[in-house]
Amino acid sequence: MPLLITADIFSGRENPSFVIGDDAARTILPSLEENRATLASLPRPPVLGYRGFRVTPVAVQDAPVPELFASAEPEASLQVYDHPEIERRLIELTGQALRDDDLQALLISEFERTSRLGWRELLSGGAAKCPPCNAADAPAYNPAFWNTPARQPYNNCYNYANNQATNTFAQPGRATGRPITSLTCGGVQPSAQSDGLQPSAGFAGKLAPGKGWYVALVIWPGQDYHWYRQDNVGCWSHKPGQTAARNTDNSGNPILDPRTCDRGPYTAFCTYMITGSWVTIQ
């Protein structure tokens, strides 16, 4: 039975994925079967960076979905994290299939980082008072709009920050002919400005109706970018890649300021920016 393996790791970029055939699948299926009860109920973890893997059976004409995946949601996929033996095998398969040493090294590093921190710690959270929101147009935090099967897989952090569900996994600069040149602040910010976003020194200035709302750009150096937006309650929210929109950081805490929150591997804070209805993304 062929399996689609997806490394669930990026926010702005598409996640790397590949298909393994029957022989390779047989090396992982027994472990999946042994842990089916816990794997079938695992949600995608609400963190930036490594979120494990997704394992999905490849549809075959006239063949039913294997029982192993029958109770998994969504789309008969199993989310795999906090199962070190299985994760190590999937990292190994990723290296064999994609022949990308840099990606494999990155997955190993991120797997080891999350293992040291512990998933219980990563998924725990707290509470705090939100700062003032000074942008009249700031969107409401409404995850139900984004976290539907029709939108969640097809819109990323850039879609979310700009409040536009284009279903294109929008990329800075793609709509205006100035694509990202590198996964650095200097490589991403000009592309966003080409789309119409405006740099800002902070998020304390008043923005009248029609003048947009605040967003923030951060970078996982050399690997990916990520965007946050300030909602009308004053705290910030985000949507890491294909995962659900959320209003907590990598420690599960409310996001008072994306400059100082726990951003996981997205260690480079670039800038605050202003976006609005005038911005074009694709």
Backbone as CSV, one residue per row, in Angstrom:
resi,resn,N_x,N_y,N_z,CA_x,CA_y,CA_z,C_x,C_y,C_z
1,MET,0.846,-1.191,0.000,0.000,0.000,0.000,0.884,1.245,0.000
2,PRO,0.858,2.071,-1.046,1.662,3.297,-1.057,1.186,4.263,0.023
3,LEU,2.130,5.035,0.558,1.822,6.015,1.584,2.406,7.363,1.194
4,LEU,1.641,8.413,1.423,2.142,9.779,1.254,2.669,10.241,2.608
5,ILE,3.944,10.597,2.665,4.591,11.058,3.895,4.848,12.564,3.767
6,THR,4.377,13.325,4.726,4.577,14.775,4.724,5.278,15.190,6.014
7,ALA,6.404,15.852,5.880,7.087,16.414,7.043,6.394,17.725,7.400
8,ASP,5.720,17.766,8.535,4.916,18.925,8.935,5.822,19.891,9.693
9,ILE,6.370,20.874,8.977,7.440,21.670,9.588,7.398,23.153,9.242
10,PHE,6.941,23.517,8.052,7.026,24.905,7.620,5.715,25.650,7.850
11,SER,5.803,26.979,7.768,4.636,27.838,7.931,4.308,28.562,6.632
12,GLY,5.311,29.201,6.029,5.088,29.920,4.786,5.283,29.041,3.568
13,ARG,6.338,28.236,3.576,6.626,27.352,2.455,5.732,26.114,2.494
14,GLU,5.612,25.457,1.343,4.917,24.176,1.294,5.739,23.136,2.062
15,ASN,5.058,22.259,2.773,5.750,21.185,3.464,6.300,20.162,2.467
16,PRO,7.509,19.629,2.711,8.040,18.592,1.812,7.260,17.293,1.983
17,SER,6.986,16.623,0.863,6.261,15.354,0.928,6.752,14.428,-0.170
18,PHE,6.473,13.155,-0.027,6.902,12.148,-0.995,6.047,10.902,-0.794
19,VAL,6.049,10.035,-1.779,5.289,8.780,-1.721,6.266,7.623,-1.618
20,ILE,5.961,6.699,-0.709,6.757,5.470,-0.605,5.911,4.294,-1.085
21,GLY,6.566,3.318,-1.694,5.882,2.138,-2.211,5.644,1.087,-1.155
22,ASP,5.149,-0.058,-1.594,4.750,-1.123,-0.677,5.893,-1.590,0.210
23,ASP,7.081,-1.776,-0.361,8.189,-2.334,0.421,8.571,-1.403,1.570
24,ALA,8.722,-0.109,1.265,9.072,0.843,2.323,7.928,0.994,3.314
25,ALA,6.697,0.955,2.809,5.543,1.090,3.700,5.500,-0.041,4.725
26,ARG,5.899,-1.227,4.320,5.875,-2.367,5.249,6.825,-2.179,6.422
27,THR,7.826,-1.296,6.272,8.770,-1.084,7.371,8.215,-0.143,8.429
28,ILE,7.154,0.572,8.105,6.592,1.537,9.052,5.196,1.161,9.524
29,LEU,4.461,0.402,8.715,3.075,0.079,9.048,2.912,-0.670,10.377
30,PRO,3.783,-1.653,10.709,3.599,-2.344,11.995,3.652,-1.382,13.194
31,SER,4.551,-0.415,13.162,4.638,0.547,14.266,3.415,1.457,14.298
32,LEU,2.922,1.836,13.134,1.703,2.644,13.088,0.522,1.856,13.641
33,GLU,0.435,0.605,13.247,-0.653,-0.246,13.722,-0.584,-0.430,15.236
34,GLU,0.611,-0.620,15.754,0.792,-0.837,17.190,0.351,0.382,18.000
35,ASN,0.503,1.566,17.416,0.160,2.806,18.128,-1.091,3.482,17.560
36,ARG,-1.910,2.741,16.858,-3.039,3.331,16.138,-3.992,4.089,17.051
37,ALA,-4.197,3.610,18.267,-5.175,4.246,19.156,-4.784,5.683,19.484
38,THR,-3.506,5.906,19.755,-3.067,7.265,20.090,-2.859,8.113,18.844
39,LEU,-2.330,7.524,17.779,-2.053,8.290,16.571,-3.328,8.804,15.910
40,ALA,-4.378,7.993,15.926,-5.624,8.385,15.266,-6.271,9.590,15.934
41,SER,-5.932,9.831,17.203,-6.571,10.928,17.932,-5.662,12.145,18.098
42,LEU,-4.434,12.087,17.595,-3.511,13.210,17.759,-3.913,14.368,16.848
43,PRO,-4.091,15.574,17.392,-4.308,16.747,16.543,-2.972,17.275,16.052
44,ARG,-2.990,18.162,15.089,-1.753,18.834,14.728,-1.360,19.748,15.883
45,PRO,-0.127,19.652,16.367,0.264,20.469,17.522,0.337,21.948,17.158
46,PRO,-0.149,22.825,18.032,-0.195,24.266,17.738,1.130,24.953,18.016
47,VAL,2.165,24.586,17.265,3.493,25.164,17.481,4.100,25.534,16.138
48,LEU,5.087,26.407,16.185,5.895,26.722,15.015,7.062,25.763,14.936
49,GLY,7.500,25.476,13.723,8.596,24.541,13.553,8.083,23.117,13.426
50,TYR,8.889,22.178,13.842,8.589,20.754,13.666,7.309,20.346,14.385
51,ARG,6.374,19.759,13.619,5.118,19.249,14.161,4.965,17.764,13.873
52,GLY,6.081,17.094,13.598,6.026,15.668,13.300,5.766,15.421,11.826
53,PHE,5.069,14.321,11.551,4.773,13.909,10.185,3.287,13.615,10.039
54,ARG,2.823,13.698,8.784,1.498,13.202,8.447,1.660,12.035,7.489
55,VAL,0.953,10.948,7.793,1.016,9.741,6.970,-0.377,9.491,6.412
56,THR,-0.468,9.457,5.082,-1.760,9.346,4.415,-1.716,8.217,3.398
57,PRO,-2.685,7.322,3.393,-2.701,6.275,2.364,-2.987,6.873,1.001
58,VAL,-2.273,6.415,-0.005,-2.513,6.872,-1.372,-3.744,6.156,-1.907
59,ALA,-4.702,6.929,-2.413,-5.955,6.339,-2.888,-5.691,5.407,-4.067
60,VAL,-6.268,4.221,-3.997,-6.158,3.220,-5.064,-7.572,2.866,-5.518
61,GLN,-7.794,2.884,-6.827,-9.132,2.612,-7.349,-9.636,1.254,-6.882
62,ASP,-10.899,1.233,-6.447,-11.600,0.014,-6.026,-11.013,-0.613,-4.760
63,ALA,-10.195,0.149,-4.039,-9.636,-0.376,-2.784,-10.132,0.487,-1.631
64,PRO,-10.625,-0.111,-0.547,-11.102,0.686,0.589,-9.950,1.309,1.361
65,VAL,-10.257,2.341,2.145,-9.254,2.920,3.030,-8.877,1.880,4.068
66,PRO,-7.580,1.620,4.253,-7.181,0.614,5.244,-7.738,0.924,6.623
67,GLU,-8.050,-0.115,7.361,-8.669,0.056,8.677,-7.818,0.918,9.594
68,LEU,-6.502,0.825,9.458,-5.594,1.619,10.280,-5.924,3.104,10.215
69,PHE,-6.347,3.586,9.036,-6.595,5.017,8.831,-8.072,5.385,8.918
70,ALA,-8.923,4.405,9.082,-10.357,4.658,8.964,-10.878,5.666,9.969
71,SER,-10.309,5.684,11.174,-10.814,6.585,12.212,-10.016,7.871,12.331
72,ALA,-9.019,8.038,11.458,-8.159,9.218,11.544,-8.814,10.400,10.847
73,GLU,-8.567,11.586,11.386,-9.084,12.823,10.794,-7.963,13.857,10.739
74,PRO,-7.951,14.768,9.747,-8.858,14.735,8.601,-8.282,13.912,7.471
75,GLU,-9.060,13.590,6.490,-8.636,12.942,5.261,-7.855,11.662,5.513
76,ALA,-8.298,10.901,6.507,-7.695,9.589,6.774,-6.178,9.664,6.960
77,SER,-5.690,10.746,7.568,-4.258,10.902,7.812,-3.949,10.703,9.289
78,LEU,-2.794,10.127,9.560,-2.306,10.001,10.926,-1.248,11.065,11.173
79,GLN,-1.379,11.809,12.263,-0.353,12.764,12.673,0.590,12.018,13.612
80,VAL,1.884,12.104,13.330,2.866,11.350,14.112,3.834,12.308,14.789
81,TYR,3.752,12.418,16.102,4.746,13.104,16.918,4.678,12.498,18.311
82,ASP,5.700,12.765,19.107,5.796,12.173,20.445,5.837,10.648,20.378
83,HIS,6.310,10.105,19.264,6.547,8.665,19.080,7.933,8.530,18.454
84,PRO,8.996,8.639,19.261,10.359,8.759,18.726,10.777,7.669,17.752
85,GLU,10.417,6.430,18.026,10.854,5.338,17.138,10.278,5.523,15.734
86,ILE,9.007,5.874,15.661,8.369,6.061,14.360,8.938,7.302,13.676
87,GLU,9.119,8.378,14.430,9.647,9.609,13.841,11.040,9.393,13.257
88,ARG,11.886,8.661,13.968,13.233,8.408,13.441,13.170,7.654,12.120
89,ARG,12.276,6.679,12.026,12.142,5.919,10.779,11.618,6.813,9.651
90,LEU,10.690,7.697,9.965,10.156,8.591,8.942,11.209,9.596,8.484
91,ILE,12.049,10.056,9.397,13.147,10.942,9.010,14.109,10.198,8.075
92,GLU,14.376,8.940,8.397,15.246,8.119,7.556,14.647,7.944,6.161
93,LEU,13.348,7.661,6.102,12.680,7.503,4.818,12.687,8.807,4.024
94,THR,12.559,9.935,4.731,12.602,11.239,4.067,13.945,11.446,3.379
95,GLY,15.005,11.131,4.083,16.333,11.273,3.501,16.535,10.387,2.291
96,GLN,16.030,9.143,2.367,16.174,8.212,1.252,15.361,8.653,0.039
97,ALA,14.150,9.149,0.280,13.252,9.480,-0.818,13.600,10.802,-1.481
98,LEU,13.907,11.829,-0.678,14.131,13.162,-1.233,15.596,13.443,-1.536
99,ARG,16.497,12.628,-0.976,17.936,12.805,-1.194,18.358,14.237,-0.923
100,ASP,17.844,14.749,0.191,18.109,16.136,0.583,18.761,16.102,1.966
101,ASP,20.085,16.149,1.989,20.811,16.045,3.251,20.494,17.211,4.185
102,ASP,20.308,18.409,3.611,20.017,19.570,4.445,18.667,19.417,5.134
103,LEU,17.666,18.942,4.400,16.348,18.739,4.989,16.402,17.667,6.065
104,GLN,17.116,16.580,5.788,17.207,15.511,6.779,17.907,16.006,8.045
105,ALA,18.970,16.786,7.877,19.671,17.342,9.039,18.751,18.275,9.824
106,LEU,17.958,19.058,9.105,17.022,19.971,9.757,15.981,19.182,10.560
107,LEU,15.432,18.135,9.965,14.438,17.322,10.663,15.037,16.666,11.904
108,ILE,16.262,16.174,11.797,16.922,15.569,12.954,17.105,16.596,14.059
109,SER,17.570,17.794,13.683,17.791,18.847,14.664,16.491,19.244,15.355
110,GLU,15.422,19.419,14.573,14.136,19.816,15.135,13.514,18.700,15.976
111,PHE,13.647,17.469,15.523,13.162,16.325,16.301,13.864,16.272,17.660
112,GLU,15.171,16.476,17.659,15.924,16.447,18.917,15.537,17.625,19.811
113,ARG,15.293,18.796,19.208,14.893,19.973,19.992,13.558,19.732,20.687
114,THR,12.569,19.264,19.944,11.262,19.036,20.552,11.306,17.895,21.564
115,SER,12.167,16.922,21.317,12.302,15.820,22.281,12.874,16.321,23.596
116,ARG,13.850,17.242,23.509,14.434,17.807,24.735,13.399,18.623,25.502
117,LEU,12.639,19.436,24.779,11.646,20.284,25.441,10.482,19.471,25.988
118,GLY,10.092,18.445,25.241,8.961,17.614,25.660,7.646,18.178,25.143
119,TRP,6.825,17.332,24.547,5.570,17.798,23.970,4.608,18.303,25.027
120,ARG,4.642,17.738,26.217,3.750,18.224,27.274,4.034,19.687,27.573
121,GLU,5.312,20.042,27.623,5.696,21.432,27.878,5.324,22.329,26.703
122,LEU,5.561,21.829,25.480,5.257,22.621,24.291,3.778,22.930,24.155
123,LEU,2.926,22.009,24.601,1.492,22.167,24.407,0.779,22.780,25.597
124,SER,1.528,23.130,26.648,0.905,23.765,27.810,0.874,25.273,27.606
125,GLY,0.092,25.976,28.372,-0.036,27.419,28.166,-0.415,28.193,29.401
126,GLY,-0.610,29.489,29.249,-0.971,30.359,30.350,-1.885,31.477,29.888
127,ALA,-1.998,32.530,30.676,-2.898,33.637,30.350,-2.220,34.960,30.669
128,ALA,-2.607,36.003,29.952,-2.041,37.325,30.194,-2.979,38.372,29.612
129,LYS,-2.772,39.633,30.015,-3.606,40.728,29.532,-3.086,41.233,28.200
130,CYS,-3.984,41.406,27.224,-3.595,41.858,25.891,-3.241,43.341,25.904
131,PRO,-2.319,43.761,25.033,-2.019,45.184,24.894,-3.149,45.883,24.130
132,PRO,-3.157,47.205,24.107,-4.199,47.916,23.350,-4.078,47.641,21.851
133,CYS,-5.198,47.637,21.157,-5.206,47.585,19.698,-5.519,48.990,19.191
134,ASN,-4.621,49.561,18.401,-4.778,50.934,17.919,-5.152,51.012,16.443
135,ALA,-5.502,49.872,15.849,-5.869,49.835,14.440,-7.374,49.605,14.318
136,ALA,-8.086,50.574,13.775,-9.541,50.473,13.676,-9.982,49.308,12.797
137,ASP,-9.159,48.921,11.825,-9.533,47.856,10.891,-9.079,46.469,11.339
138,ALA,-8.448,46.350,12.494,-7.908,45.059,12.920,-8.991,43.987,12.901
139,PRO,-8.716,42.829,12.299,-9.726,41.772,12.228,-10.021,41.179,13.600
140,ALA,-11.195,40.594,13.725,-11.523,39.814,14.922,-10.828,38.467,14.833
141,TYR,-10.501,37.924,15.984,-9.956,36.564,16.009,-11.112,35.595,15.776
142,ASN,-11.121,34.969,14.596,-12.222,34.089,14.210,-11.651,32.820,13.577
143,PRO,-11.093,31.926,14.393,-10.472,30.725,13.827,-11.444,29.834,13.077
144,ALA,-12.740,29.895,13.407,-13.712,29.038,12.735,-13.751,29.311,11.232
145,PHE,-13.507,30.574,10.837,-13.496,30.905,9.408,-12.362,30.194,8.689
146,TRP,-11.201,30.115,9.349,-10.001,29.574,8.713,-9.851,28.065,8.869
147,ASN,-10.357,27.510,9.960,-10.060,26.118,10.291,-11.121,25.163,9.755
148,THR,-11.463,25.318,8.494,-12.419,24.436,7.840,-11.696,23.636,6.761
149,PRO,-12.204,22.479,6.388,-11.538,21.683,5.330,-11.391,22.432,4.011
150,ALA,-12.290,23.390,3.753,-12.224,24.129,2.490,-11.153,25.211,2.493
151,ARG,-10.651,25.623,3.687,-9.679,26.721,3.741,-8.364,26.339,4.425
152,GLN,-8.423,25.585,5.496,-7.227,25.379,6.310,-6.031,24.848,5.523
153,PRO,-6.186,23.814,4.668,-4.991,23.282,3.989,-4.437,24.179,2.905
154,TYR,-5.208,25.171,2.466,-4.851,25.923,1.264,-4.450,27.367,1.541
155,ASN,-4.416,27.756,2.795,-4.054,29.117,3.166,-3.017,29.073,4.287
156,ASN,-2.010,29.928,4.166,-0.896,29.888,5.117,-0.863,31.143,5.986
157,CYS,0.274,31.370,6.630,0.414,32.509,7.529,0.279,33.842,6.806
158,TYR,0.724,33.904,5.546,0.654,35.152,4.779,-0.798,35.465,4.417
159,ASN,-1.559,34.434,4.026,-2.995,34.618,3.821,-3.656,35.159,5.085
160,TYR,-3.329,34.511,6.201,-3.983,34.847,7.465,-3.646,36.273,7.901
161,ALA,-2.374,36.636,7.844,-1.972,37.975,8.278,-2.681,39.054,7.463
162,ASN,-2.854,38.797,6.163,-3.511,39.767,5.289,-5.025,39.593,5.240
163,ASN,-5.538,38.597,5.965,-6.980,38.354,6.062,-7.606,38.116,4.686
164,GLN,-6.891,37.344,3.853,-7.381,37.003,2.520,-7.228,35.499,2.298
165,ALA,-8.334,34.795,2.225,-8.311,33.346,1.995,-8.343,33.094,0.491
166,THR,-7.184,33.192,-0.162,-7.107,33.012,-1.611,-7.088,31.546,-2.019
167,ASN,-6.823,30.652,-1.050,-6.675,29.214,-1.322,-5.529,28.924,-2.285
168,THR,-4.499,29.766,-2.246,-3.336,29.598,-3.123,-2.044,29.392,-2.338
169,PHE,-2.129,29.252,-0.998,-0.916,29.216,-0.174,-0.030,30.395,-0.592
170,ALA,-0.556,31.586,-0.402,0.019,32.811,-0.954,1.484,33.008,-0.544
171,GLN,2.250,33.555,-1.468,3.666,33.823,-1.247,3.949,35.312,-1.446
172,PRO,4.720,35.933,-0.558,5.048,37.344,-0.730,5.648,37.624,-2.108
173,GLY,5.104,38.616,-2.766,5.637,39.052,-4.051,5.158,38.288,-5.264
174,ARG,4.486,37.163,-5.072,4.075,36.373,-6.238,3.033,37.117,-7.080
175,ALA,2.134,37.836,-6.419,1.082,38.558,-7.149,1.617,39.755,-7.908
176,THR,2.744,40.287,-7.470,3.254,41.528,-8.061,4.590,41.339,-8.783
177,GLY,4.966,40.097,-9.023,6.152,39.830,-9.823,7.477,40.078,-9.138
178,ARG,7.473,40.065,-7.799,8.732,40.230,-7.077,8.843,39.130,-6.029
179,PRO,9.168,37.911,-6.439,9.203,36.788,-5.504,10.329,36.911,-4.489
180,ILE,10.216,36.143,-3.428,11.234,36.080,-2.381,12.587,35.704,-2.988
181,THR,13.631,36.397,-2.574,14.973,36.109,-3.083,15.787,35.235,-2.149
182,SER,15.476,35.257,-0.860,16.170,34.408,0.115,15.328,34.355,1.378
183,LEU,15.564,33.339,2.186,14.813,33.194,3.424,15.524,33.936,4.544
184,THR,15.569,35.269,4.326,16.120,36.221,5.277,15.134,37.383,5.354
185,CYS,15.336,38.256,6.333,14.477,39.440,6.404,14.583,40.251,5.118
186,GLY,15.802,40.442,4.637,16.023,41.214,3.431,15.535,40.548,2.166
187,GLY,15.318,39.235,2.231,14.832,38.511,1.061,13.325,38.430,0.985
188,VAL,12.640,38.599,2.122,11.186,38.458,2.169,10.474,39.813,2.240
189,GLN,10.999,40.723,3.053,10.296,41.996,3.267,10.060,42.781,1.979
190,PRO,11.038,42.902,1.067,10.763,43.654,-0.161,9.636,43.049,-0.995
191,SER,9.499,41.744,-0.960,8.424,41.095,-1.702,7.070,41.452,-1.099
192,ALA,6.998,41.495,0.224,5.761,41.895,0.887,5.440,43.358,0.586
193,GLN,6.466,44.214,0.573,6.234,45.624,0.249,5.761,45.779,-1.194
194,SER,6.243,44.923,-2.084,5.767,44.944,-3.458,4.272,44.659,-3.522
195,ASP,3.784,43.805,-2.618,2.351,43.487,-2.566,1.524,44.616,-1.949
196,GLY,2.202,45.571,-1.308,1.503,46.706,-0.737,1.634,46.875,0.759
197,LEU,2.309,45.945,1.463,2.499,46.098,2.897,3.500,47.221,3.167
198,GLN,3.340,47.874,4.316,4.161,49.031,4.652,4.929,48.779,5.945
199,PRO,6.236,49.051,5.974,7.007,48.867,7.204,6.504,49.779,8.316
200,SER,6.654,49.331,9.553,6.245,50.125,10.714,7.245,49.904,11.833
201,ALA,7.523,50.945,12.575,8.482,50.839,13.681,7.917,50.055,14.858
202,GLY,6.602,49.985,14.964,5.969,49.267,16.073,4.494,49.107,15.785
203,PHE,3.702,48.892,16.854,2.263,48.743,16.647,1.466,49.613,17.619
204,ALA,2.093,50.700,18.084,1.417,51.588,19.029,0.713,52.756,18.339
205,GLY,1.100,53.042,17.092,0.508,54.190,16.409,-0.951,53.960,16.047
206,LYS,-1.747,55.016,16.076,-3.161,54.939,15.729,-3.315,54.756,14.218
207,LEU,-4.187,53.828,13.833,-4.529,53.616,12.433,-6.031,53.826,12.288
208,ALA,-6.411,54.880,11.578,-7.823,55.218,11.397,-8.495,54.210,10.462
209,PRO,-9.820,54.188,10.417,-10.520,53.303,9.474,-10.007,53.491,8.050
210,GLY,-9.786,52.387,7.383,-9.248,52.419,6.029,-7.736,52.406,5.960
211,LYS,-7.067,52.475,7.110,-5.602,52.539,7.150,-4.951,51.202,7.530
212,GLY,-5.764,50.144,7.681,-5.205,48.813,7.857,-4.957,48.399,9.289
213,TRP,-4.146,47.355,9.454,-3.841,46.778,10.760,-2.397,46.283,10.769
214,TYR,-1.924,45.926,11.953,-0.521,45.556,12.129,-0.292,44.054,11.943
215,VAL,0.821,43.743,11.286,1.296,42.371,11.157,2.792,42.379,11.476
216,ALA,3.376,41.201,11.585,4.811,41.115,11.890,5.420,39.950,11.130
217,LEU,6.637,40.156,10.653,7.387,39.161,9.893,8.549,38.630,10.725
218,VAL,8.680,37.295,10.780,9.813,36.649,11.440,10.374,35.587,10.495
219,ILE,11.600,35.164,10.778,12.301,34.242,9.884,12.902,33.084,10.667
220,TRP,12.770,31.902,10.131,13.572,30.740,10.534,14.768,30.781,9.589
221,PRO,15.932,31.242,10.037,17.021,31.586,9.124,17.355,30.473,8.133
222,GLY,17.250,30.826,6.845,17.594,29.909,5.780,16.563,28.844,5.487
223,GLN,15.447,28.817,6.247,14.494,27.724,6.098,13.083,28.175,5.727
224,ASP,12.570,29.211,6.388,11.160,29.562,6.215,10.912,30.952,6.773
225,TYR,9.714,31.494,6.476,9.267,32.753,7.049,7.941,32.511,7.754
226,HIS,7.511,33.481,8.567,6.223,33.360,9.248,5.678,34.751,9.535
227,TRP,4.331,34.842,9.544,3.656,36.115,9.794,2.679,35.992,10.956
228,TYR,2.575,37.065,11.733,1.572,37.219,12.786,0.697,38.421,12.441
229,ARG,-0.496,38.482,13.014,-1.319,39.680,12.873,-1.899,40.053,14.237
230,GLN,-2.091,41.355,14.462,-2.733,41.803,15.689,-4.242,41.858,15.459
231,ASP,-4.971,41.187,16.344,-6.430,41.175,16.259,-7.017,42.349,17.041
232,ASN,-8.323,42.553,16.907,-8.948,43.728,17.520,-9.002,43.680,19.043
233,VAL,-8.653,42.528,19.632,-8.584,42.451,21.098,-7.227,42.911,21.618
234,GLY,-6.258,43.109,20.720,-4.934,43.572,21.125,-3.871,42.498,21.106
235,CYS,-4.221,41.248,21.411,-3.270,40.150,21.290,-3.130,39.759,19.819
236,TRP,-2.137,38.941,19.552,-1.809,38.560,18.194,-2.203,37.108,17.935
237,SER,-2.384,36.775,16.673,-2.685,35.394,16.291,-1.937,35.066,15.009
238,HIS,-2.007,33.804,14.602,-1.260,33.374,13.419,-1.804,32.035,12.939
239,LYS,-1.355,31.629,11.752,-1.760,30.337,11.180,-0.524,29.686,10.583
240,PRO,0.131,28.793,11.307,1.333,28.144,10.783,1.023,27.166,9.649
241,GLY,1.325,27.558,8.431,1.172,26.675,7.288,-0.233,26.139,7.125
242,GLN,-0.325,24.820,6.958,-1.618,24.170,6.757,-2.348,23.898,8.064
243,THR,-1.764,24.294,9.186,-2.376,23.995,10.470,-3.409,25.057,10.836
244,ALA,-4.065,24.838,11.958,-5.162,25.704,12.376,-4.680,27.083,12.817
245,ALA,-5.515,28.089,12.579,-5.266,29.423,13.121,-5.362,29.359,14.642
246,ARG,-4.494,30.107,15.323,-4.454,30.058,16.783,-3.947,31.379,17.335
247,ASN,-4.170,31.600,18.628,-3.751,32.864,19.252,-2.768,32.621,20.390
248,THR,-1.990,31.548,20.285,-0.981,31.228,21.289,0.368,30.995,20.631
249,ASP,1.439,31.163,21.421,2.782,30.969,20.889,3.241,29.534,21.097
250,ASN,4.539,29.299,20.898,5.055,27.929,20.983,5.046,27.363,22.393
251,SER,4.838,28.202,23.395,4.701,27.726,24.770,3.242,27.664,25.192
252,GLY,2.328,27.949,24.254,0.911,27.918,24.564,0.407,29.167,25.257
253,ASN,1.209,30.237,25.246,0.824,31.475,25.913,0.210,32.471,24.933
254,PRO,-0.681,33.357,25.402,-1.193,34.428,24.540,-0.040,35.259,23.987
255,ILE,-0.191,35.738,22.763,0.881,36.482,22.098,0.646,37.976,22.325
256,LEU,1.411,38.535,23.242,1.306,39.961,23.531,2.111,40.790,22.544
257,ASP,3.200,40.223,22.041,4.083,40.915,21.113,4.885,39.852,20.368
258,PRO,4.772,39.764,19.055,5.520,38.729,18.326,7.028,38.889,18.428
259,ARG,7.499,40.079,18.792,8.945,40.256,18.962,9.479,39.454,20.152
260,THR,8.654,39.306,21.187,9.136,38.705,22.433,8.507,37.350,22.750
261,CYS,7.549,36.886,21.947,6.897,35.615,22.261,7.804,34.438,21.891
262,ASP,7.411,33.246,22.310,8.146,32.032,21.966,7.816,31.674,20.521
263,ARG,8.799,31.813,19.635,8.595,31.563,18.216,9.268,30.280,17.754
264,GLY,9.708,29.426,18.665,10.378,28.200,18.258,11.624,28.516,17.457
265,PRO,11.789,27.892,16.274,13.016,28.102,15.494,13.015,29.383,14.679
266,TYR,11.908,30.141,14.695,11.841,31.390,13.928,12.480,32.499,14.759
267,THR,13.788,32.451,14.842,14.524,33.256,15.812,14.770,34.697,15.372
268,ALA,14.660,34.982,14.081,14.947,36.332,13.579,13.656,37.150,13.489
269,PHE,13.555,38.185,14.317,12.434,39.113,14.176,12.828,40.165,13.157
270,CYS,12.017,40.334,12.110,12.347,41.272,11.034,11.752,42.650,11.270
271,THR,10.423,42.720,11.294,9.782,44.027,11.327,8.291,43.891,11.590
272,TYR,7.715,44.944,12.123,6.264,45.093,12.088,5.915,45.722,10.745
273,MET,4.721,45.447,10.240,4.268,46.061,9.001,2.785,46.380,9.118
274,ILE,2.289,47.158,8.185,0.863,47.487,8.113,0.313,46.915,6.812
275,THR,-0.793,46.193,6.926,-1.474,45.664,5.754,-2.909,46.158,5.761
276,GLY,-3.600,45.924,4.662,-4.985,46.375,4.586,-5.654,45.899,3.314
277,SER,-6.828,46.415,3.041,-7.619,45.955,1.896,-6.979,46.280,0.552
278,TRP,-6.005,47.186,0.540,-5.337,47.570,-0.707,-4.290,46.541,-1.136
279,VAL,-3.914,45.633,-0.263,-2.839,44.680,-0.528,-3.337,43.575,-1.469
280,THR,-2.492,43.208,-2.426,-2.790,42.120,-3.361,-1.845,40.958,-3.095
281,ILE,-2.418,39.783,-2.849,-1.598,38.594,-2.626,-2.095,37.457,-3.513
282,GLN,-1.197,36.497,-3.722,-1.544,35.334,-4.548,-0.696,34.144,-4.139
